[in-house]
Amino acid sequence: WLESVSSIGTPTRDAQRVFMTPLVQLPLQDALALRDPSHAAMLACADALPGMDDPFDVAEVFEKLREWLRRDTGCAQKLVGDTQVLPLVVFALRRFPHNLEVARLGPGIVAGGCPRGP
């Protein structure tokens, strides 16, 4: 942990993510079955996205992220920021640019995950 502390004494993002990781990992299928967003569910989605090779699996995760952002915008935006899932969404968009579902859902997640000003 000491190596991940920056020169001014604050933990880097990798160290912060380790401290925010729940003690029990939630399987992706259980996370996708949840009605409301949670930190463990968002981490399950964030951990699964980079390793997905099927664009339809990515679209399924995107559907759930979009549903959470519509259902509870404030909580979901905070969780998206805490788990740093937006760069992974952009990465998936770049990986599967020709899949209609990924292309349709991805920009909505990016737009919905950005906090609005007053």
Sequence and secondary structure as in RCSB ss.txt:
>XXXX:A:sequence
WLESVSSIGTPTRDAQRVFMTPLVQLPLQDALALRDPSHAAMLACADALPGMDDPFDVAEVFEKLREWLRRDTGC
AQKLVGDTQVLPLVVFALRRFPHNLEVARLGPGIVAGGCPRGP
>XXXX:A:secstr
 GGGB TTS B HHHHHHHHS SS   HHHHHH SS  HHHHHHHHHHGGG   HHHHHHHHHHHHHHHHH HHH
HHHHHHHHT HHHHHHHHHH TT HHHHHHHHHHHHHHS    
